[in-house]
């Protein structure tokens, strides 16, 4: 279990997730325990509020759409619009 926790801390690290594409986000999500998945989704939204890395937002939207988690996607879309005005 120690190795799993070490690996989990690496793959759910803020910078690692921010640089991940949709494919890796799905792989990470699918390898988390049920109780960890909500924390990962929360991290996706947290990063979208803080980063100006536009490619991240497109990857996050695609990731969430593939999982049918579309209830707060408008937050990410709004953030993308905000970034365009910077």
Secondary structure as UniProt FT lines:
FT   HELIX           2..11
FT   HELIX           14..19
FT   HELIX           22..30
FT   HELIX           34..50
FT   HELIX           54..66
FT   TURN            67..68
FT   TURN            71..72
FT   HELIX           73..84
//
